[in-house]
Amino acid sequence: MISSAVRQKPVPFPECFSDVDQYVESTLDFISSSELFQKICGGVHILEFLTQDPDLYTALLPSDWREFFESQDIATILDLLLRDELLSPESPGSSAALCSQESQASDGLGVPASLMDYIKQIRQHILDRQESTSSSSNNLALPRHVAVGMNSKKRHEVSNLSAYVDSLVSELSSQNPDQISHLVDFGSGQNYLGRALASPAYKRRVIAIESKPLNIDGARSMDVTAKLAKKETILRNKKQYRSEQNSEKCGLGNSNEASGALQTLHAKSVGESTAHNLHATQPTKLAGDENSNVQYIQSIIHDGDLSTILSNLNTPSSSPLRLMVVSLHSCGNLLHHGLCSLIINPSVQAVALVGCCYNLLTERLPPPSSQGPTLRSPNLRLEQTSSACDPHGFPMSERLANYKHQNGGTGIRFNVTARMMAVQAPGNWTEKECNSFFTRHFYRALFQKILVDRGVVDAEVADSEDVMGKRGGSPKVNPIVLGSLRKTCYASFILYVRAAIEKLKAHPNHAASIEQHLADLTDEEILRYETEYGHKKKELSIVWSLMAFSAQVVESVIVMDRWQWLREQKEVKECWVENLFDYRISPRNLVVVGMKG
């Protein structure tokens, strides 16, 4: 059962706020009025770190911040941002002592007052990320045959979410004589969650909706391993089959003739594609239990309307459908579709959804009439994504869509860079991981400097890819999308540059320009760049850390917006957000729950 504490505090906001409305208002006021926050979250890009004048580090941060950072190593700076006394050490995101006016963390460090104030502002607007008691109190260990294919992180997630969903279903059933008939898994993938819920521990009927046939085939194979389905039995004329196989290896024979030699006792349940890209399947029956099943449906989910999908279900017409939509780490707008399904479909009674991949969200609002604080060069990708005006995008709620800024603007917006940084988990960074990705980002920024200096890229449009290597850029030039390189290429900057050049020379859009401008680039010149700009690596690491630290507020606002949207729907009786996983194991740990009255 869901604890009364969760219902009294429907969003895990910091304790320094008296209620959720005070937290929401304070957070929206902060993100819409703080120019520094807006620059750090979406207004800067690492690729432009060395190509602007003045450089991005100087242009972004106040002089007293830079003087302080110069005297501290990066580990101390990260501790100050994330862990020093302003936060309780038990868990990343804990809300203890956030609103204290006294700063113990500044003792002996000489932290500038404005920096300390910024850290406090960020921390007090981050949702608490400590795993709740109610989310882990009734968890059952997954049997090995049910946990097939799962790593330790996935086992933790599936174990927690399946127990949580089961408790919600039981609670709904206690309130209504018509029990939940099926659980609908949006974006089921390999069906780890559905398999656990259909297992003997819970015996729930599951409708697994997945867009990729390969994932469905893999899931059905694992159902056999998990003893949720019997292995398909195939009868063959072995002599004829082997003869035809040998003929095919030699380039002879006809595959259609070979397929005619097969007779199946249990046909595959995935049917032929329809014009709606929808595939219905027969239920995967549990061995020895005819009342439980898993049914796979191949479909691309474009919105929350499940009418077409539900019409393809293999269920007795006399049985009323009462559904609960669930999902483990729904990417981008998929979680929005899951929430909307609660309102659009009369048969959906509840939702419990855990999101991720905020960078894949679309943007609902048109570009603002006046550009906010930014240090970015013109960028085609930002222009395209900010002009999408997708009704399924962020923000969902009217509260955020119509929020009035102090400066006269309307609506809360986060561009793709801010949303991509929101999937970071700085509280989990280790020293080894920091060294690795700080080096990667520095090498990429320094290589961009070479590209600009050599005329491959125009300095005014140097921001040509986002922090994860996705396509962007300006229409003036073909964007340089380098992407990832082998780990061995990061052993030195010379190796990195040589590998990057070879990769770009293989690209038809860049080969001629790379050959023209970089053919005479020597190792000595590459080494000179590293020597001249080597001290900038620490500065870049500081900016990247500030971006990831600040983007925790971006994630909190995105999750808060989803809860606020549910709150605005008259059909929704109860809604809340709860921490479902251990942040150290799975940092995208916030489940959004909504129930009809």
C-alpha positions as CSV (number, residue, x, y, z in Angstrom):
1,M,0.0,0.0,0.0
2,I,1.1,3.5,-0.7
3,S,2.1,5.3,2.5
4,S,0.2,8.3,3.8
5,A,3.4,10.3,3.8
6,V,3.6,10.0,0.0
7,R,0.1,11.3,-0.4
8,Q,0.7,14.2,2.0
9,K,3.9,15.1,0.0
10,P,3.0,14.2,-3.5
11,V,6.3,15.4,-4.9
12,P,9.6,14.8,-3.0
13,F,10.5,18.5,-2.7
14,P,13.2,19.7,-0.2
15,E,12.0,20.1,3.4
16,C,12.7,23.8,3.5
17,F,9.4,24.4,1.6
18,S,6.2,24.2,3.5
19,D,4.1,22.7,0.6
20,V,4.4,21.6,-3.0
21,D,2.9,24.8,-4.4
22,Q,5.6,26.9,-2.6
23,Y,8.3,24.6,-4.1
24,V,6.8,24.8,-7.6
25,E,6.5,28.6,-7.5
26,S,10.0,29.1,-6.1
27,T,11.5,26.8,-8.7
28,L,9.8,28.4,-11.7
29,D,10.7,31.9,-10.4
30,F,14.4,30.8,-10.1
31,I,14.8,29.2,-13.5
32,S,13.0,32.1,-15.3
33,S,14.9,34.9,-13.5
34,S,18.4,33.6,-13.1
35,E,20.5,34.6,-16.1
36,L,23.5,32.6,-14.9
37,F,21.3,29.5,-14.7
38,Q,20.0,30.0,-18.2
39,K,23.5,30.5,-19.6
40,I,24.8,27.4,-17.8
41,C,21.8,25.3,-18.8
42,G,21.5,25.6,-22.5
43,G,23.3,28.9,-23.2
44,V,26.8,27.5,-23.6
45,H,28.3,24.6,-25.6
46,I,31.5,22.8,-24.9
47,L,32.5,22.8,-28.6
48,E,32.8,26.6,-28.5
49,F,34.9,26.5,-25.4
50,L,38.1,27.6,-27.2
51,T,36.7,29.3,-30.3
52,Q,35.2,32.4,-28.9
53,D,36.9,35.7,-27.9
54,P,36.8,36.2,-25.0
55,D,36.8,32.5,-24.3
56,L,33.7,30.8,-22.9
57,Y,35.1,30.3,-19.4
58,T,35.9,34.1,-19.1
59,A,32.6,35.2,-20.6
60,L,30.5,32.8,-18.5
61,L,31.8,33.0,-15.0
62,P,32.3,36.0,-12.6
63,S,35.9,36.9,-12.0
64,D,35.8,36.0,-8.3
65,W,34.5,32.5,-9.2
66,R,37.4,32.1,-11.6
67,E,39.9,33.2,-9.0
68,F,38.5,30.8,-6.4
69,F,38.4,27.8,-8.9
70,E,42.0,28.5,-9.8
71,S,43.1,27.8,-6.3
72,Q,41.1,24.5,-6.0
73,D,41.5,21.1,-7.6
74,I,38.6,19.6,-9.5
75,A,37.8,17.0,-6.8
76,T,37.4,19.8,-4.2
77,I,35.2,21.8,-6.6
78,L,33.0,18.7,-7.2
79,D,32.7,18.1,-3.5
80,L,31.7,21.7,-3.0
81,L,29.0,21.5,-5.7
82,L,27.6,18.1,-4.7
83,R,28.6,16.9,-1.3
84,D,29.9,19.4,1.2
85,E,28.0,20.2,4.3
86,L,25.1,21.9,2.5
87,L,23.9,18.4,1.7
88,S,23.3,15.4,4.0
89,P,26.0,12.8,3.1
90,E,23.6,9.9,3.2
91,S,22.3,10.3,-0.3
92,P,22.7,12.5,-3.4
93,G,19.8,14.9,-3.5
94,S,18.9,14.8,0.2
95,S,17.3,18.0,1.4
96,A,18.8,18.4,4.8
97,A,20.0,21.9,5.8
98,L,19.6,23.3,2.3
99,C,18.0,26.5,3.4
100,S,20.4,27.3,6.2
101,Q,21.8,30.8,5.8
102,E,25.2,29.8,7.3
103,S,27.7,28.0,5.1
104,Q,29.9,25.6,6.9
105,A,31.3,24.4,3.5
106,S,32.9,27.8,2.9
107,D,35.0,27.6,6.1
108,G,38.7,27.7,5.1
109,L,38.0,27.7,1.4
110,G,37.1,31.3,0.8
111,V,34.1,30.5,-1.4
112,P,32.7,33.7,-3.0
113,A,29.3,34.6,-1.6
114,S,27.7,34.6,-5.0
115,L,28.9,31.1,-5.8
116,M,27.7,29.8,-2.5
117,D,24.3,31.4,-3.1
118,Y,24.1,29.8,-6.5
119,I,25.0,26.4,-5.1
120,K,22.3,26.8,-2.5
121,Q,19.7,27.9,-5.1
122,I,20.4,24.8,-7.3
123,R,20.4,22.4,-4.3
124,Q,17.2,23.7,-2.8
125,H,15.3,23.3,-6.1
126,I,16.4,19.7,-6.8
127,L,13.9,17.0,-6.0
128,D,15.0,14.7,-3.2
129,R,16.4,11.5,-4.8
130,Q,16.6,9.2,-1.8
131,E,14.8,5.9,-2.3
132,S,11.4,6.0,-0.5
133,T,10.5,3.4,2.1
134,S,7.2,2.4,0.5
135,S,8.9,1.7,-2.9
136,S,11.2,-1.0,-1.5
137,S,9.4,-2.5,1.5
138,N,7.7,-5.3,-0.3
139,N,10.2,-6.2,-3.0
140,L,10.7,-9.9,-3.9
141,A,13.9,-11.2,-5.2
142,L,13.6,-12.2,-8.9
143,P,14.2,-15.9,-9.5
144,R,17.2,-16.5,-11.8
145,H,15.1,-17.9,-14.6
146,V,12.9,-14.8,-14.5
147,A,15.8,-12.5,-14.3
148,V,17.4,-14.0,-17.5
149,G,19.3,-11.4,-19.5
150,M,19.3,-8.8,-16.7
151,N,22.4,-7.1,-15.3
152,S,22.4,-6.1,-11.7
153,K,21.1,-2.6,-12.5
154,K,18.2,-4.0,-14.4
155,R,17.4,-6.6,-11.7
156,H,17.2,-3.8,-9.2
157,E,14.9,-1.7,-11.4
158,V,12.6,-4.6,-12.4
159,S,12.4,-6.0,-8.9
160,N,11.4,-2.6,-7.4
161,L,9.0,-1.5,-10.1
162,S,7.2,-4.9,-10.4
163,A,6.6,-5.0,-6.7
164,Y,5.5,-1.4,-6.7
165,V,3.1,-1.9,-9.6
166,D,1.7,-5.0,-8.0
167,S,1.0,-3.1,-4.8
168,L,-0.8,-0.4,-6.8
169,V,-3.0,-2.9,-8.6
170,S,-3.9,-4.5,-5.2
171,E,-4.8,-1.1,-3.9
172,L,-7.0,-0.3,-6.9
173,S,-8.7,-3.7,-6.6
174,S,-9.5,-3.1,-2.9
175,Q,-11.2,0.2,-3.9
176,N,-13.2,-1.2,-6.8
177,P,-14.8,-4.6,-7.3
178,D,-13.7,-4.6,-11.0
179,Q,-10.1,-5.5,-10.8
180,I,-7.3,-4.4,-13.1
181,S,-7.5,-6.9,-16.0
182,H,-4.2,-6.1,-17.8
183,L,-1.0,-4.2,-17.4
184,V,0.1,-2.4,-20.5
185,D,3.8,-1.9,-20.9
186,F,4.7,1.1,-23.1
187,G,8.0,0.4,-25.0
188,S,8.5,-3.1,-23.5
189,G,11.8,-3.8,-25.2
190,Q,13.0,-7.3,-24.1
191,N,10.0,-7.4,-21.7
192,Y,12.0,-7.7,-18.5
193,L,9.3,-5.8,-16.5
194,G,6.3,-7.7,-18.1
195,R,8.0,-11.0,-17.6
196,A,8.5,-10.4,-13.9
197,L,4.9,-9.2,-13.5
198,A,3.6,-12.3,-15.4
199,S,5.7,-14.7,-13.3
200,P,4.2,-16.8,-10.5
201,A,5.1,-14.2,-7.9
202,Y,2.5,-11.8,-9.3
203,K,0.6,-13.6,-12.0
204,R,-0.5,-10.4,-13.8
205,R,-1.8,-10.3,-17.4
206,V,0.6,-8.2,-19.5
207,I,0.2,-6.5,-22.8
208,A,3.7,-5.7,-24.0
209,I,3.8,-2.9,-26.7
210,E,7.1,-2.7,-28.6
211,S,8.0,-1.1,-32.0
212,K,10.9,-3.4,-32.9
213,P,10.2,-7.0,-34.0
214,L,13.7,-8.0,-33.1
215,N,13.0,-7.1,-29.4
216,I,9.8,-9.0,-29.5
217,D,11.5,-12.1,-30.9
218,G,14.2,-11.8,-28.2
219,A,11.6,-11.4,-25.5
220,R,9.7,-14.5,-26.6
221,S,12.9,-16.5,-26.5
222,M,13.5,-15.4,-22.9
223,D,9.9,-16.3,-22.0
224,V,10.9,-19.9,-22.8
225,T,14.0,-19.6,-20.6
226,A,11.9,-18.1,-17.9
227,K,9.5,-21.0,-18.1
228,L,6.6,-18.7,-19.1
229,A,6.2,-20.4,-22.4
230,K,6.9,-23.7,-24.0
231,K,9.6,-24.0,-26.6
232,E,8.3,-24.0,-30.2
233,T,8.3,-27.5,-31.6
234,I,9.2,-27.9,-35.2
235,L,8.8,-31.1,-37.3
236,R,11.1,-31.5,-40.3
237,N,11.8,-34.0,-42.9
238,K,15.5,-34.1,-41.8
239,K,16.8,-35.6,-45.0
240,Q,15.0,-33.1,-47.3
241,Y,15.9,-30.2,-44.9
242,R,19.6,-31.0,-44.9
243,S,19.6,-31.4,-48.6
244,E,18.0,-28.0,-49.1
245,Q,20.3,-26.4,-46.6
246,N,23.3,-27.7,-48.5
247,S,21.9,-26.5,-51.7
248,E,21.4,-23.0,-50.3
249,K,25.0,-22.9,-49.2
250,C,26.1,-23.7,-52.7
251,G,23.9,-21.0,-54.1
252,L,21.3,-23.5,-55.4
253,G,17.7,-24.2,-54.5
254,N,14.8,-22.0,-53.6
255,S,14.2,-20.6,-50.1
256,N,10.5,-20.7,-50.7
257,E,10.7,-24.4,-51.4
258,A,12.8,-25.0,-48.3
259,S,10.2,-23.2,-46.2
260,G,7.5,-25.6,-47.5
261,A,9.3,-28.4,-45.8
262,L,8.6,-27.0,-42.4
263,Q,5.6,-27.9,-40.3
264,T,5.1,-26.2,-37.0
265,L,3.1,-27.5,-34.1
266,H,3.1,-24.1,-32.4
267,A,3.0,-21.2,-34.8
268,K,4.8,-18.0,-34.0
269,S,2.3,-15.5,-32.6
270,V,3.6,-12.3,-34.3
271,G,1.3,-11.7,-37.3
272,E,1.8,-9.9,-40.5
273,S,2.1,-6.1,-40.6
274,T,-1.0,-4.0,-41.1
275,A,-1.3,-0.6,-42.7
276,H,-1.2,0.8,-39.1
277,N,2.2,-0.8,-38.4
278,L,0.3,-2.9,-35.8
279,H,1.0,-6.5,-35.1
280,A,-1.2,-8.5,-32.7
281,T,0.0,-11.7,-31.1
282,Q,-1.5,-14.7,-29.4
283,P,-1.1,-14.7,-25.6
284,T,2.0,-16.4,-24.2
285,K,0.5,-18.8,-21.7
286,L,2.0,-19.4,-18.4
287,A,2.9,-23.1,-17.9
288,G,0.2,-24.6,-15.7
289,D,-1.7,-21.4,-15.3
290,E,-4.3,-20.5,-17.9
291,N,-5.3,-17.3,-16.1
292,S,-2.0,-15.5,-16.7
293,N,-0.4,-14.5,-19.9
294,V,1.8,-12.1,-21.8
295,Q,0.6,-10.7,-25.1
296,Y,3.0,-8.9,-27.5
297,I,1.8,-6.2,-29.8
298,Q,4.2,-4.6,-32.3
299,S,3.2,-0.9,-32.7
300,I,4.8,2.5,-32.9
301,I,3.1,4.6,-30.2
302,H,2.4,8.1,-31.6
303,D,0.0,9.3,-28.9
304,G,-2.0,8.1,-25.9
305,D,-4.9,6.7,-28.0
306,L,-4.9,2.9,-27.5
307,S,-8.2,2.2,-29.3
308,T,-6.5,0.6,-32.4
309,I,-4.2,-1.4,-30.2
310,L,-6.9,-2.6,-27.9
311,S,-9.1,-3.6,-30.8
312,N,-6.4,-6.2,-31.7
313,L,-6.2,-7.8,-28.3
314,N,-7.0,-11.5,-28.0
315,T,-9.4,-11.3,-25.0
316,P,-12.9,-12.6,-24.4
317,S,-15.4,-10.0,-25.6
318,S,-17.4,-10.5,-22.3
319,S,-14.4,-9.5,-20.2
320,P,-14.3,-5.8,-19.5
321,L,-10.9,-4.2,-19.9
322,R,-9.5,-2.3,-16.9
323,L,-6.0,-1.3,-17.7
324,M,-3.0,0.1,-15.9
325,V,-0.2,1.6,-18.1
326,V,3.4,1.0,-16.9
327,S,6.8,1.7,-18.3
328,L,10.4,1.4,-17.2
329,H,12.5,4.2,-18.6
330,S,10.2,5.6,-21.3
331,C,12.3,7.6,-23.7
332,G,11.3,11.2,-24.6
333,N,7.7,11.8,-25.4
334,L,6.7,8.1,-24.8
335,L,6.1,8.9,-21.2
336,H,3.9,11.8,-22.2
337,H,1.9,9.4,-24.3
338,G,1.6,7.1,-21.4
339,L,0.2,9.8,-19.2
340,C,-2.2,11.0,-21.8
341,S,-3.5,7.4,-22.2
342,L,-5.0,7.8,-18.7
343,I,-7.3,10.5,-20.0
344,I,-8.0,9.4,-23.6
345,N,-8.9,5.8,-22.9
346,P,-11.9,5.0,-20.6
347,S,-10.4,1.6,-19.9
348,V,-7.1,2.9,-18.5
349,Q,-7.5,3.3,-14.7
350,A,-4.0,4.2,-13.6
351,V,-0.4,4.9,-14.8
352,A,3.0,4.3,-13.2
353,L,5.8,5.5,-15.5
354,V,9.5,6.0,-15.1
355,G,11.1,8.3,-17.7
356,C,14.5,8.9,-19.1
357,C,16.3,10.4,-22.2
358,Y,15.0,13.9,-21.8
359,N,17.1,14.9,-24.8
360,L,14.6,13.0,-27.0
361,L,11.7,15.2,-25.8
362,T,10.2,17.6,-28.3
363,E,9.3,21.2,-27.5
364,R,5.7,22.3,-27.3
365,L,6.1,26.1,-27.1
366,P,7.1,28.4,-30.0
367,P,10.4,30.2,-29.7
368,P,10.2,33.2,-27.3
369,S,9.8,36.7,-28.8
370,S,13.1,37.7,-27.4
371,Q,16.2,35.5,-27.0
372,G,17.2,34.7,-23.4
373,P,20.8,34.9,-22.0
374,T,23.1,32.8,-24.2
375,L,26.7,32.5,-25.3
376,R,25.8,30.2,-28.2
377,S,26.6,30.8,-31.9
378,P,23.8,30.4,-34.4
379,N,22.8,26.8,-34.5
380,L,20.4,25.1,-36.9
381,R,19.6,22.2,-34.6
382,L,18.5,24.6,-31.8
383,E,16.4,26.5,-34.3
384,Q,14.7,23.4,-35.6
385,T,14.0,21.8,-32.2
386,S,12.8,25.1,-30.6
387,S,10.4,25.6,-33.6
388,A,8.8,22.1,-33.4
389,C,5.7,23.3,-31.6
390,D,4.8,19.7,-30.9
391,P,1.6,19.4,-28.8
392,H,3.1,16.2,-27.3
393,G,6.3,17.9,-26.1
394,F,7.5,19.7,-23.1
395,P,6.0,21.3,-21.1
396,M,2.8,19.3,-20.7
397,S,1.1,21.3,-18.0
398,E,-0.7,24.6,-18.5
399,R,1.0,25.9,-15.3
400,L,4.4,25.8,-17.0
401,A,3.2,26.6,-20.5
402,N,1.6,29.8,-19.3
403,Y,4.0,30.8,-16.5
404,K,4.7,34.6,-16.5
405,H,8.3,35.6,-16.1
406,Q,9.4,38.6,-14.2
407,N,10.9,40.0,-17.4
408,G,7.5,39.7,-19.2
409,G,8.2,36.4,-21.0
410,T,5.7,33.5,-21.0
411,G,6.3,29.7,-20.6
412,I,9.1,27.5,-19.4
413,R,11.5,26.2,-22.1
414,F,14.6,24.0,-22.1
415,N,16.6,23.5,-25.3
416,V,18.1,20.2,-26.3
417,T,21.5,20.9,-24.7
418,A,19.9,21.6,-21.3
419,R,17.7,18.5,-21.6
420,M,20.7,16.4,-22.6
421,M,22.7,17.5,-19.6
422,A,19.7,16.6,-17.4
423,V,20.4,12.9,-18.0
424,Q,23.8,13.2,-16.3
425,A,24.2,11.9,-12.8
426,P,27.0,14.0,-11.2
427,G,26.3,12.5,-7.8
428,N,27.5,9.2,-9.1
429,W,30.7,10.3,-10.8
430,T,33.8,8.6,-9.8
431,E,37.3,10.0,-10.2
432,K,38.1,7.5,-13.0
433,E,34.9,8.5,-14.9
434,C,35.6,12.2,-14.4
435,N,39.1,11.9,-15.8
436,S,37.8,9.9,-18.8
437,F,35.0,12.2,-19.9
438,F,36.8,15.4,-19.1
439,T,39.6,14.3,-21.4
440,R,37.1,13.3,-24.1
441,H,35.4,16.7,-24.0
442,F,38.7,18.6,-23.9
443,Y,40.1,16.7,-26.9
444,R,36.9,17.4,-28.9
445,A,36.9,21.1,-28.0
446,L,40.6,21.4,-28.8
447,F,40.1,19.6,-32.1
448,Q,37.3,22.1,-32.9
449,K,39.8,24.9,-32.3
450,I,42.1,23.3,-34.9
451,L,39.2,23.0,-37.4
452,V,38.3,26.7,-36.9
453,D,41.9,27.9,-37.1
454,R,42.4,25.9,-40.3
455,G,39.3,27.1,-42.0
456,V,37.4,23.8,-41.9
457,V,34.7,25.4,-39.7
458,D,33.6,29.0,-39.5
459,A,34.2,30.3,-35.9
460,E,30.7,31.9,-35.9
461,V,29.0,28.6,-36.6
462,A,31.4,26.3,-34.7
463,D,28.7,24.9,-32.5
464,S,27.9,22.1,-34.9
465,E,27.1,19.2,-32.7
466,D,25.6,18.7,-29.2
467,V,27.5,17.3,-26.2
468,M,26.7,13.7,-27.3
469,G,27.7,14.0,-30.9
470,K,24.3,14.5,-32.4
471,R,23.6,16.5,-35.6
472,G,23.2,20.2,-35.4
473,G,25.0,23.2,-37.0
474,S,24.4,26.1,-39.3
475,P,23.1,26.0,-42.8
476,K,26.3,27.9,-43.9
477,V,28.4,24.8,-43.6
478,N,28.1,21.0,-43.4
479,P,28.2,20.2,-39.7
480,I,31.2,18.3,-38.3
481,V,29.6,15.4,-36.6
482,L,32.6,13.3,-35.2
483,G,30.8,11.0,-32.8
484,S,32.8,8.5,-30.7
485,L,36.2,7.1,-31.3
486,R,37.8,3.9,-30.0
487,K,39.1,4.2,-26.4
488,T,42.7,3.7,-27.5
489,C,42.4,7.0,-29.5
490,Y,42.2,9.0,-26.2
491,A,45.7,7.8,-25.1
492,S,47.1,11.1,-26.4
493,F,45.9,14.1,-28.3
494,I,48.0,13.3,-31.3
495,L,46.3,9.8,-31.6
496,Y,42.9,11.5,-31.1
497,V,43.4,14.0,-33.9
498,R,44.8,11.4,-36.3
499,A,41.9,9.1,-35.7
500,A,39.4,12.0,-36.0
501,I,40.9,13.1,-39.3
502,E,40.7,9.6,-40.7
503,K,37.1,9.2,-39.7
504,L,36.1,12.6,-41.2
505,K,38.0,11.8,-44.5
506,A,35.8,8.8,-44.9
507,H,32.7,11.0,-44.8
508,P,31.6,12.2,-48.2
509,N,30.5,15.6,-47.0
510,H,33.8,16.4,-45.3
511,A,36.5,14.4,-47.1
512,A,37.5,17.2,-49.6
513,S,37.6,20.0,-47.0
514,I,39.6,17.8,-44.5
515,E,42.1,16.9,-47.2
516,Q,42.4,20.5,-48.3
517,H,42.9,22.1,-44.9
518,L,44.5,19.4,-42.7
519,A,46.7,17.5,-45.1
520,D,49.8,19.3,-43.9
521,L,48.9,19.2,-40.2
522,T,52.0,17.8,-38.4
523,D,52.4,16.1,-35.1
524,E,54.5,19.0,-33.9
525,E,51.6,21.4,-34.5
526,I,49.1,19.1,-32.8
527,L,51.4,18.9,-29.8
528,R,51.8,22.7,-29.8
529,Y,48.0,23.1,-29.5
530,E,47.9,20.7,-26.6
531,T,50.8,22.5,-24.9
532,E,49.3,26.0,-25.5
533,Y,45.8,25.1,-24.3
534,G,46.5,22.3,-21.8
535,H,45.6,24.6,-18.9
536,K,42.2,25.0,-20.3
537,K,41.3,21.4,-19.6
538,K,40.6,22.2,-15.9
539,E,38.5,25.2,-16.9
540,L,36.4,23.1,-19.3
541,S,36.0,20.5,-16.6
542,I,34.7,23.2,-14.2
543,V,32.1,24.4,-16.8
544,W,31.0,20.9,-17.6
545,S,30.6,20.1,-13.9
546,L,28.5,23.3,-13.4
547,M,26.4,22.3,-16.4
548,A,25.7,18.8,-15.0
549,F,25.2,20.1,-11.5
550,S,22.7,22.8,-12.6
551,A,20.8,20.5,-15.0
552,Q,19.6,18.5,-12.0
553,V,17.0,21.3,-11.7
554,V,16.1,20.8,-15.3
555,E,15.3,17.1,-14.6
556,S,13.3,18.1,-11.5
557,V,11.2,20.6,-13.5
558,I,10.5,18.1,-16.3
559,V,9.3,15.5,-13.7
560,M,7.4,18.2,-11.8
561,D,5.7,19.3,-15.0
562,R,4.4,15.7,-15.6
563,W,2.9,15.6,-12.1
564,Q,1.4,19.1,-12.6
565,W,-0.3,17.9,-15.8
566,L,-1.9,15.0,-14.0
567,R,-3.0,17.4,-11.3
568,E,-4.7,19.6,-13.8
569,Q,-6.9,16.7,-15.2
570,K,-10.3,16.5,-13.7
571,E,-10.4,12.7,-14.3
572,V,-7.4,12.1,-12.0
573,K,-8.2,11.5,-8.4
574,E,-4.7,11.1,-7.1
575,C,-1.2,11.7,-8.5
576,W,2.3,11.7,-7.1
577,V,6.0,11.3,-7.8
578,E,8.1,8.9,-5.8
579,N,11.7,7.7,-5.7
580,L,11.6,4.1,-6.8
581,F,15.3,3.0,-7.2
582,D,18.5,3.6,-5.4
583,Y,20.0,6.7,-7.1
584,R,23.5,5.2,-6.9
585,I,22.3,2.2,-9.0
586,S,19.7,3.9,-11.3
587,P,19.7,7.7,-11.2
588,R,16.5,8.0,-13.4
589,N,14.6,6.8,-10.4
590,L,11.4,8.9,-10.2
591,V,8.1,7.2,-10.9
592,V,5.1,9.3,-11.9
593,V,1.8,7.8,-10.7
594,G,-1.8,8.8,-11.6
595,M,-5.1,7.2,-10.7
596,K,-8.6,7.9,-11.8
597,G,-11.4,8.4,-9.3
